[in-house]
């Protein structure tokens, strides 16, 4: 009896390994896309949190104002160290990083006199199209970028609408 020839089976293992590598590549690409979406949604939630912190700090700044000509801060640094009164209150503990850009620079919502009444992201990325990001925050309908998500002190909303 002659031994079976092994030549006709060569390459089968190689093709199997190549197939497994291709499957692993597709799986990792799909996982990367899902991870990117999850990360971006987390960043949106962080953006809302940070924006609200700024809006609340600006509101606290206004409530501590004795000077009617200086109701709102002229820079975000004034929210960290309010020098207008004896013991400077800290309306904000730190300048938050914009999670969409990874930078501490924010777009400013200002009154005509230069007073800051709110902030917005500097990211030009388009947000996910959905009704709610977090409970009690609805992004502006039809927003083309995160720059349109404005976080304004509640007391300034009337002032802003009358100055337009």
C-alpha angles and dihedrals in degrees: 000000000000123000115254115259114249096193096091092059096054114117096026093103091045091053090047092053091047090051091051091049090051092050091048090050093052091047093051091047091053091046090050091053091050092046091050091053093047091048093049092050089050089051090052090054090048090049091055091047094049093043091052091049090056093046091049092047091051089050091051089048090054092048090055091050117115094171111078089202093057105044097136132040122263093211136020088243089070088066089061097047116018104196096180096094135039104266103033112232118215106228089180126028096211141349105267122228115245100242092208095057102022090230134111091228113105134184110252128225103211140181119233090264091058097256114146114234100164149351139234136187120267092217116121093198117121113248124231111274104243139124101241134024096180130354111290095013119098117179116232109276113255094013109173095196142005088261087079092060099095124188108199132174108257093234090056097055093085092044091051095048092049093048093057 
